[in-house]
Amino acid sequence: MKTTSRPAAKSKVAKPTRDVIVRAVASSTAVETGQPIGKIERALRARGGKFSGLQLAR
């Protein structure tokens, strides 16, 4: 019996939004540093930081 392999179906996964990324980074950092998540989130959303002119690679 001969079997043919089909290419795997590509599932469409939504890209995470900036809000989701900020929340994930804030909660991870909070666990490591012991700071409140809200405080870290506010700092990340301020966008006036040291490297505000840089963008992430895509």
KEGULUM-807712 format. One record per residue: residue number from 1; residue in three letters; x, y, z of N, C-alpha, C, O in turn. Coordinates in pm, 1 decimal, m for minus. Layout:
<r><k>NUM</k><r>ALA</r><n_u>X</n_u><n_v>Y</n_v><n_w>Z</n_w><ca_u>X</ca_u><ca_v>Y</ca_v><ca_w>Z</ca_w><c_u>X</c_u><c_v>Y</c_v><c_w>Z</c_w><o_u>X</o_u><o_v>Y</o_v><o_w>Z</o_w></r>
...
END
This chain:
<r><k>1</k><r>MET</r><n_u>84.2</n_u><n_v>m116.1</n_v><n_w>0.0</n_w><ca_u>0.0</ca_u><ca_v>0.0</ca_v><ca_w>0.0</ca_w><c_u>89.8</c_u><c_v>123.8</c_v><c_w>0.0</c_w><o_u>177.3</o_u><o_v>137.5</o_v><o_w>85.5</o_w></r>
<r><k>2</k><r>LYS</r><n_u>68.4</n_u><n_v>211.5</n_v><n_w>m93.7</n_w><ca_u>149.4</ca_u><ca_v>331.5</ca_v><ca_w>m105.5</ca_w><c_u>77.4</c_u><c_v>447.7</c_v><c_w>m36.6</c_w><o_u>m40.4</o_u><o_v>473.1</o_v><o_w>m61.2</o_w></r>
<r><k>3</k><r>THR</r><n_u>150.3</n_u><n_v>516.5</n_v><n_w>49.3</n_w><ca_u>91.3</ca_u><ca_v>632.2</ca_v><ca_w>116.1</ca_w><c_u>153.5</c_u><c_v>759.2</c_v><c_w>58.9</c_w><o_u>273.3</o_u><o_v>765.9</o_v><o_w>31.4</o_w></r>
<r><k>4</k><r>THR</r><n_u>71.0</n_u><n_v>855.6</n_v><n_w>42.9</n_w><ca_u>122.7</ca_u><ca_v>984.1</ca_v><ca_w>m3.6</ca_w><c_u>119.1</c_u><c_v>1081.2</c_v><c_w>112.4</c_w><o_u>22.9</o_u><o_v>1086.8</o_v><o_w>189.0</o_w></r>
<r><k>5</k><r>SER</r><n_u>223.8</n_u><n_v>1155.5</n_v><n_w>123.0</n_w><ca_u>226.2</ca_u><ca_v>1252.4</ca_v><ca_w>232.4</ca_w><c_u>184.8</c_u><c_v>1388.3</c_v><c_w>178.7</c_w><o_u>231.9</o_u><o_v>1434.2</o_v><o_w>74.7</o_w></r>
<r><k>6</k><r>ARG</r><n_u>97.1</n_u><n_v>1449.4</n_v><n_w>251.7</n_w><ca_u>51.1</ca_u><ca_v>1583.1</ca_v><ca_w>216.3</ca_w><c_u>128.8</c_u><c_v>1684.3</c_v><c_w>299.8</c_w><o_u>166.9</o_u><o_v>1656.4</o_v><o_w>413.5</o_w></r>
<r><k>7</k><r>PRO</r><n_u>151.0</n_u><n_v>1799.0</n_v><n_w>243.5</n_w><ca_u>215.9</ca_u><ca_v>1901.7</ca_v><ca_w>326.5</ca_w><c_u>124.2</c_u><c_v>1940.4</c_v><c_w>441.6</c_w><o_u>1.9</o_u><o_v>1943.7</o_v><o_w>427.4</o_w></r>
<r><k>8</k><r>ALA</r><n_u>183.9</n_u><n_v>1968.8</n_v><n_w>552.9</n_w><ca_u>105.7</ca_u><ca_v>2005.2</ca_v><ca_w>671.0</ca_w><c_u>28.2</c_u><c_v>2133.0</c_v><c_w>644.0</c_w><o_u>79.3</o_u><o_v>2226.2</o_v><o_w>581.9</o_w></r>
<r><k>9</k><r>ALA</r><n_u>m93.3</n_u><n_v>2136.2</n_v><n_w>690.4</n_w><ca_u>m176.8</ca_u><ca_v>2254.6</ca_v><ca_w>673.4</ca_w><c_u>m120.3</c_u><c_v>2367.0</c_v><c_w>759.7</c_w><o_u>m87.1</o_u><o_v>2346.4</o_v><o_w>876.4</o_w></r>
<r><k>10</k><r>LYS</r><n_u>m110.1</n_u><n_v>2483.8</n_v><n_w>702.1</n_w><ca_u>m58.8</ca_u><ca_v>2597.4</ca_v><ca_w>777.2</ca_w><c_u>m172.9</c_u><c_v>2659.3</c_v><c_w>856.7</c_w><o_u>m274.3</o_u><o_v>2701.8</o_v><o_w>801.2</o_w></r>
<r><k>11</k><r>SER</r><n_u>m153.7</n_u><n_v>2663.1</n_v><n_w>985.6</n_w><ca_u>m256.4</ca_u><ca_v>2725.5</ca_v><ca_w>1067.8</ca_w><c_u>m224.9</c_u><c_v>2874.2</c_v><c_w>1079.1</c_w><o_u>m109.0</o_u><o_v>2913.8</o_v><o_w>1091.9</o_w></r>
<r><k>12</k><r>LYS</r><n_u>m327.5</n_u><n_v>2953.8</n_v><n_w>1074.2</n_w><ca_u>m309.0</ca_u><ca_v>3097.5</ca_v><ca_w>1084.3</ca_w><c_u>m309.7</c_u><c_v>3135.6</c_v><c_w>1231.4</c_w><o_u>m410.6</o_u><o_v>3122.3</o_v><o_w>1300.7</o_w></r>
<r><k>13</k><r>VAL</r><n_u>m196.5</n_u><n_v>3182.4</n_v><n_w>1276.5</n_w><ca_u>m182.1</ca_u><ca_v>3224.1</ca_v><ca_w>1414.8</ca_w><c_u>m173.0</c_u><c_v>3375.7</c_v><c_w>1416.6</c_w><o_u>m92.0</o_u><o_v>3435.1</o_v><o_w>1345.5</o_w></r>
<r><k>14</k><r>ALA</r><n_u>m256.4</n_u><n_v>3437.1</n_v><n_w>1497.8</n_w><ca_u>m256.7</ca_u><ca_v>3582.4</ca_v><ca_w>1506.4</ca_w><c_u>m128.7</c_u><c_v>3631.4</c_v><c_w>1572.5</c_w><o_u>m80.1</o_u><o_v>3571.2</o_v><o_w>1668.3</o_w></r>
<r><k>15</k><r>LYS</r><n_u>m74.6</n_u><n_v>3741.2</n_v><n_w>1520.5</n_w><ca_u>43.7</ca_u><ca_v>3800.4</ca_v><ca_w>1582.0</ca_w><c_u>3.4</c_u><c_v>3863.1</c_v><c_w>1715.1</c_w><o_u>m104.3</o_u><o_v>3921.7</o_v><o_w>1726.5</o_w></r>
<r><k>16</k><r>PRO</r><n_u>89.4</n_u><n_v>3850.8</n_v><n_w>1814.9</n_w><ca_u>55.4</ca_u><ca_v>3911.9</ca_v><ca_w>1943.4</ca_w><c_u>54.8</c_u><c_v>4064.1</c_v><c_w>1931.2</c_w><o_u>136.1</o_u><o_v>4121.9</o_v><o_w>1859.0</o_w></r>
<r><k>17</k><r>THR</r><n_u>m35.2</n_u><n_v>4126.3</n_v><n_w>2000.7</n_w><ca_u>m43.3</ca_u><ca_v>4272.1</ca_v><ca_w>1997.7</ca_w><c_u>61.9</c_u><c_v>4330.6</c_v><c_w>2091.7</c_w><o_u>119.2</o_u><o_v>4260.0</o_v><o_w>2174.7</o_w></r>
<r><k>18</k><r>ARG</r><n_u>85.6</n_u><n_v>4458.3</n_v><n_w>2077.4</n_w><ca_u>182.7</ca_u><ca_v>4525.3</ca_v><ca_w>2164.2</ca_w><c_u>138.9</c_u><c_v>4515.9</c_v><c_w>2309.8</c_w><o_u>222.7</o_u><o_v>4500.1</o_v><o_w>2398.6</o_w></r>
<r><k>19</k><r>ASP</r><n_u>9.4</n_u><n_v>4525.2</n_v><n_w>2335.1</n_w><ca_u>m42.0</ca_u><ca_v>4515.3</ca_v><ca_w>2472.4</ca_w><c_u>m10.0</c_u><c_v>4379.6</c_v><c_w>2534.5</c_w><o_u>27.4</o_u><o_v>4371.3</o_v><o_w>2651.4</o_w></r>
<r><k>20</k><r>VAL</r><n_u>m24.9</n_u><n_v>4275.0</n_v><n_w>2456.3</n_w><ca_u>2.5</ca_u><ca_v>4140.0</ca_v><ca_w>2506.9</ca_w><c_u>151.8</c_u><c_v>4123.9</c_v><c_w>2535.9</c_w><o_u>189.7</o_u><o_v>4063.6</o_v><o_w>2636.3</o_w></r>
<r><k>21</k><r>ILE</r><n_u>235.4</n_u><n_v>4177.5</n_v><n_w>2448.9</n_w><ca_u>380.2</ca_u><ca_v>4167.5</ca_v><ca_w>2469.2</ca_w><c_u>421.8</c_u><c_v>4245.8</c_v><c_w>2592.5</c_w><o_u>501.1</o_u><o_v>4197.4</o_v><o_w>2673.3</o_w></r>
<r><k>22</k><r>VAL</r><n_u>368.1</n_u><n_v>4368.0</n_v><n_w>2607.7</n_w><ca_u>400.6</ca_u><ca_v>4450.1</ca_v><ca_w>2724.4</ca_w><c_u>360.8</c_u><c_v>4378.2</c_v><c_w>2852.8</c_w><o_u>436.7</o_u><o_v>4376.4</o_v><o_w>2949.7</o_w></r>
<r><k>23</k><r>ARG</r><n_u>241.9</n_u><n_v>4319.2</n_v><n_w>2853.1</n_w><ca_u>194.2</ca_u><ca_v>4247.7</ca_v><ca_w>2973.1</ca_w><c_u>283.8</c_u><c_v>4127.9</c_v><c_w>3004.7</c_w><o_u>315.5</o_u><o_v>4103.2</o_v><o_w>3121.1</o_w></r>
<r><k>24</k><r>ALA</r><n_u>324.7</n_u><n_v>4053.8</n_v><n_w>2901.9</n_w><ca_u>409.7</ca_u><ca_v>3936.5</ca_v><ca_w>2923.3</ca_w><c_u>547.2</c_u><c_v>3976.6</c_v><c_w>2976.3</c_w><o_u>599.3</o_u><o_v>3914.4</o_v><o_w>3068.8</o_w></r>
<r><k>25</k><r>VAL</r><n_u>605.1</n_u><n_v>4080.0</n_v><n_w>2917.7</n_w><ca_u>736.1</ca_u><ca_v>4126.8</ca_v><ca_w>2963.5</ca_w><c_u>726.0</c_u><c_v>4180.8</c_v><c_w>3106.3</c_w><o_u>812.7</o_u><o_v>4154.3</o_v><o_w>3189.6</o_w></r>
<r><k>26</k><r>ALA</r><n_u>620.6</n_u><n_v>4255.7</n_v><n_w>3133.5</n_w><ca_u>603.1</ca_u><ca_v>4312.7</ca_v><ca_w>3267.3</ca_w><c_u>586.7</c_u><c_v>4203.9</c_v><c_w>3372.5</c_w><o_u>646.9</o_u><o_v>4211.5</o_v><o_w>3479.6</o_w></r>
<r><k>27</k><r>SER</r><n_u>506.0</n_u><n_v>4103.2</n_v><n_w>3343.0</n_w><ca_u>484.0</ca_u><ca_v>3998.3</ca_v><ca_w>3443.0</ca_w><c_u>609.5</c_u><c_v>3914.1</c_v><c_w>3464.0</c_w><o_u>639.3</o_u><o_v>3873.5</o_v><o_w>3576.4</o_w></r>
<r><k>28</k><r>SER</r><n_u>682.0</n_u><n_v>3888.3</n_v><n_w>3357.5</n_w><ca_u>806.9</ca_u><ca_v>3812.3</ca_v><ca_w>3369.6</ca_w><c_u>909.9</c_u><c_v>3890.4</c_v><c_w>3451.4</c_w><o_u>976.7</o_u><o_v>3835.0</o_v><o_w>3538.7</o_w></r>
<r><k>29</k><r>THR</r><n_u>921.4</n_u><n_v>4018.6</n_v><n_w>3421.7</n_w><ca_u>1016.1</ca_u><ca_v>4103.4</ca_v><ca_w>3494.3</ca_w><c_u>975.0</c_u><c_v>4116.3</c_v><c_w>3640.3</c_w><o_u>1060.3</o_u><o_v>4118.0</o_v><o_w>3729.0</o_w></r>
<r><k>30</k><r>ALA</r><n_u>845.6</n_u><n_v>4125.5</n_v><n_w>3665.6</n_w><ca_u>796.3</ca_u><ca_v>4137.7</ca_v><ca_w>3803.3</ca_w><c_u>832.2</c_u><c_v>4014.2</c_v><c_w>3884.8</c_w><o_u>868.8</o_u><o_v>4025.3</o_v><o_w>4001.8</o_w></r>
<r><k>31</k><r>VAL</r><n_u>822.1</n_u><n_v>3899.1</n_v><n_w>3824.9</n_w><ca_u>856.3</ca_u><ca_v>3775.2</ca_v><ca_w>3895.6</ca_w><c_u>1004.9</c_u><c_v>3775.2</c_v><c_w>3932.2</c_w><o_u>1043.1</o_u><o_v>3734.2</o_v><o_w>4041.8</o_w></r>
<r><k>32</k><r>GLU</r><n_u>1087.2</n_u><n_v>3821.6</n_v><n_w>3839.0</n_w><ca_u>1231.9</ca_u><ca_v>3820.0</ca_v><ca_w>3861.7</ca_w><c_u>1278.1</c_u><c_v>3928.9</c_v><c_w>3958.4</c_w><o_u>1372.4</o_u><o_v>3907.5</o_v><o_w>4034.5</o_w></r>
<r><k>33</k><r>THR</r><n_u>1213.1</n_u><n_v>4045.1</n_v><n_w>3956.4</n_w><ca_u>1260.6</ca_u><ca_v>4157.9</ca_v><ca_w>4036.0</ca_w><c_u>1180.4</c_u><c_v>4183.8</c_v><c_w>4162.4</c_w><o_u>1228.9</o_u><o_v>4251.3</o_v><o_w>4253.2</o_w></r>
<r><k>34</k><r>GLY</r><n_u>1057.5</n_u><n_v>4130.9</n_v><n_w>4170.2</n_w><ca_u>973.9</ca_u><ca_v>4153.5</ca_v><ca_w>4286.2</ca_w><c_u>897.9</c_u><c_v>4285.3</c_v><c_w>4281.1</c_w><o_u>831.4</o_u><o_v>4321.6</o_v><o_w>4378.1</o_w></r>
<r><k>35</k><r>GLN</r><n_u>906.7</n_u><n_v>4357.8</n_v><n_w>4169.2</n_w><ca_u>833.8</ca_u><ca_v>4483.6</ca_v><ca_w>4153.8</ca_w><c_u>691.1</c_u><c_v>4455.6</c_v><c_w>4110.9</c_w><o_u>663.1</o_u><o_v>4349.0</o_v><o_w>4056.0</o_w></r>
<r><k>36</k><r>PRO</r><n_u>599.6</n_u><n_v>4549.8</n_v><n_w>4134.9</n_w><ca_u>461.3</ca_u><ca_v>4532.6</ca_v><ca_w>4090.8</ca_w><c_u>449.8</c_u><c_v>4535.2</c_v><c_w>3938.2</c_w><o_u>518.8</o_u><o_v>4612.3</o_v><o_w>3871.5</o_w></r>
<r><k>37</k><r>ILE</r><n_u>363.0</n_u><n_v>4451.2</n_v><n_w>3884.0</n_w><ca_u>344.0</ca_u><ca_v>4443.1</ca_v><ca_w>3739.1</ca_w><c_u>297.8</c_u><c_v>4577.6</c_v><c_w>3683.5</c_w><o_u>345.5</o_u><o_v>4620.8</o_v><o_w>3578.5</o_w></r>
<r><k>38</k><r>GLY</r><n_u>206.1</n_u><n_v>4643.4</n_v><n_w>3752.2</n_w><ca_u>153.6</ca_u><ca_v>4771.7</ca_v><ca_w>3705.0</ca_w><c_u>261.9</c_u><c_v>4876.6</c_v><c_w>3687.1</c_w><o_u>260.6</o_u><o_v>4951.6</o_v><o_w>3589.5</o_w></r>
<r><k>39</k><r>LYS</r><n_u>354.9</n_u><n_v>4882.3</n_v><n_w>3780.1</n_w><ca_u>463.6</ca_u><ca_v>4979.6</ca_v><ca_w>3773.3</ca_w><c_u>551.7</c_u><c_v>4952.8</c_v><c_w>3650.0</c_w><o_u>591.0</o_u><o_v>5046.0</o_v><o_w>3579.8</o_w></r>
<r><k>40</k><r>ILE</r><n_u>581.5</n_u><n_v>4827.1</n_v><n_w>3625.1</n_w><ca_u>665.4</ca_u><ca_v>4791.3</ca_v><ca_w>3510.8</ca_w><c_u>591.2</c_u><c_v>4818.2</c_v><c_w>3380.4</c_w><o_u>649.9</o_u><o_v>4866.9</o_v><o_w>3283.8</o_w></r>
<r><k>41</k><r>GLU</r><n_u>461.2</n_u><n_v>4786.1</n_v><n_w>3378.1</n_w><ca_u>380.4</ca_u><ca_v>4813.4</ca_v><ca_w>3258.0</ca_w><c_u>378.7</c_u><c_v>4962.1</c_v><c_w>3225.3</c_w><o_u>394.0</o_u><o_v>5000.2</o_v><o_w>3109.2</o_w></r>
<r><k>42</k><r>ARG</r><n_u>360.4</n_u><n_v>5045.8</n_v><n_w>3325.8</n_w><ca_u>359.0</ca_u><ca_v>5190.8</ca_v><ca_w>3301.6</ca_w><c_u>492.1</c_u><c_v>5237.3</c_v><c_w>3244.3</c_w><o_u>495.3</o_u><o_v>5320.3</o_v><o_w>3153.4</o_w></r>
<r><k>43</k><r>ALA</r><n_u>601.4</n_u><n_v>5184.4</n_v><n_w>3296.7</n_w><ca_u>733.6</ca_u><ca_v>5223.0</ca_v><ca_w>3247.2</ca_w><c_u>751.9</c_u><c_v>5178.4</c_v><c_w>3101.8</c_w><o_u>810.2</o_u><o_v>5251.3</o_v><o_w>3021.5</o_w></r>
<r><k>44</k><r>LEU</r><n_u>702.9</n_u><n_v>5060.0</n_v><n_w>3068.1</n_w><ca_u>716.6</ca_u><ca_v>5010.4</ca_v><ca_w>2930.8</ca_w><c_u>629.4</c_u><c_v>5089.5</c_v><c_w>2833.5</c_w><o_u>667.7</o_u><o_v>5111.0</o_v><o_w>2718.5</o_w></r>
<r><k>45</k><r>ARG</r><n_u>513.7</n_u><n_v>5132.0</n_v><n_w>2879.4</n_w><ca_u>422.1</ca_u><ca_v>5206.6</ca_v><ca_w>2792.2</ca_w><c_u>463.2</c_u><c_v>5352.8</c_v><c_w>2775.1</c_w><o_u>415.7</o_u><o_v>5419.4</o_v><o_w>2683.1</o_w></r>
<r><k>46</k><r>ALA</r><n_u>549.8</n_u><n_v>5403.2</n_v><n_w>2861.3</n_w><ca_u>589.9</ca_u><ca_v>5543.7</ca_v><ca_w>2856.3</ca_w><c_u>660.9</c_u><c_v>5576.3</c_v><c_w>2724.6</c_w><o_u>648.0</o_u><o_v>5687.9</o_v><o_w>2674.2</o_w></r>
<r><k>47</k><r>ARG</r><n_u>732.9</n_u><n_v>5484.3</n_v><n_w>2670.1</n_w><ca_u>803.5</ca_u><ca_v>5498.9</ca_v><ca_w>2541.4</ca_w><c_u>901.1</c_u><c_v>5615.5</c_v><c_w>2536.4</c_w><o_u>943.1</o_u><o_v>5653.9</o_v><o_w>2427.3</o_w></r>
<r><k>48</k><r>GLY</r><n_u>937.5</n_u><n_v>5671.2</n_v><n_w>2645.7</n_w><ca_u>1032.5</ca_u><ca_v>5780.7</ca_v><ca_w>2645.1</ca_w><c_u>1165.8</c_u><c_v>5736.8</c_v><c_w>2702.5</c_w><o_u>1240.4</o_u><o_v>5818.1</o_v><o_w>2757.2</o_w></r>
<r><k>49</k><r>GLY</r><n_u>1195.3</n_u><n_v>5610.6</n_v><n_w>2690.4</n_w><ca_u>1312.9</ca_u><ca_v>5554.6</ca_v><ca_w>2752.3</ca_w><c_u>1442.1</c_u><c_v>5583.1</c_v><c_w>2679.6</c_w><o_u>1446.2</o_u><o_v>5659.5</o_v><o_w>2583.2</o_w></r>
<r><k>50</k><r>LYS</r><n_u>1544.2</n_u><n_v>5522.0</n_v><n_w>2726.3</n_w><ca_u>1679.5</ca_u><ca_v>5541.5</ca_v><ca_w>2675.9</ca_w><c_u>1692.7</c_u><c_v>5506.1</c_v><c_w>2528.7</c_w><o_u>1767.0</o_u><o_v>5572.0</o_v><o_w>2455.9</o_w></r>
<r><k>51</k><r>PHE</r><n_u>1622.1</n_u><n_v>5403.7</n_v><n_w>2484.0</n_w><ca_u>1634.4</ca_u><ca_v>5356.9</ca_v><ca_w>2346.5</ca_w><c_u>1504.8</c_u><c_v>5375.1</c_v><c_w>2268.3</c_w><o_u>1469.6</o_u><o_v>5290.6</o_v><o_w>2186.1</o_w></r>
<r><k>52</k><r>SER</r><n_u>1435.3</n_u><n_v>5482.5</n_v><n_w>2292.9</n_w><ca_u>1304.9</ca_u><ca_v>5502.5</ca_v><ca_w>2229.9</ca_w><c_u>1313.6</c_u><c_v>5515.9</c_v><c_w>2078.4</c_w><o_u>1214.9</o_u><o_v>5490.7</o_v><o_w>2009.2</o_w></r>
<r><k>53</k><r>GLY</r><n_u>1428.9</n_u><n_v>5554.9</n_v><n_w>2025.5</n_w><ca_u>1444.8</ca_u><ca_v>5570.9</ca_v><ca_w>1881.5</ca_w><c_u>1468.7</c_u><c_v>5441.2</c_v><c_w>1807.1</c_w><o_u>1465.7</o_u><o_v>5440.0</o_v><o_w>1684.1</o_w></r>
<r><k>54</k><r>LEU</r><n_u>1492.1</n_u><n_v>5332.6</n_v><n_w>1877.7</n_w><ca_u>1520.1</ca_u><ca_v>5204.1</ca_v><ca_w>1814.6</ca_w><c_u>1392.5</c_u><c_v>5123.7</c_v><c_w>1796.9</c_w><o_u>1299.9</o_u><o_v>5132.6</o_v><o_w>1877.5</o_w></r>
<r><k>55</k><r>GLN</r><n_u>1389.3</n_u><n_v>5045.2</n_v><n_w>1690.4</n_w><ca_u>1276.7</ca_u><ca_v>4956.1</ca_v><ca_w>1666.5</ca_w><c_u>1326.7</c_u><c_v>4812.2</c_v><c_w>1664.4</c_w><o_u>1442.6</o_u><o_v>4786.0</o_v><o_w>1632.3</o_w></r>
<r><k>56</k><r>LEU</r><n_u>1238.5</n_u><n_v>4720.0</n_v><n_w>1698.8</n_w><ca_u>1274.3</ca_u><ca_v>4578.4</ca_v><ca_w>1693.2</ca_w><c_u>1281.2</c_u><c_v>4531.3</c_v><c_w>1549.0</c_w><o_u>1209.2</o_u><o_v>4581.9</o_v><o_w>1462.9</o_w></r>
<r><k>57</k><r>ALA</r><n_u>1367.2</n_u><n_v>4434.9</n_v><n_w>1523.0</n_w><ca_u>1374.7</ca_u><ca_v>4376.8</ca_v><ca_w>1388.6</ca_w><c_u>1247.9</c_u><c_v>4299.2</c_v><c_w>1359.6</c_w><o_u>1185.8</o_u><o_v>4243.6</o_v><o_w>1450.2</o_w></r>
<r><k>58</k><r>ARG</r><n_u>1210.3</n_u><n_v>4295.7</n_v><n_w>1235.0</n_w><ca_u>1088.3</ca_u><ca_v>4222.9</ca_v><ca_w>1197.4</ca_w><c_u>1122.8</c_u><c_v>4108.0</c_v><c_w>1107.7</c_w><o_u>1034.0</o_u><o_v>4034.2</o_v><o_w>1065.0</o_w></r>
END
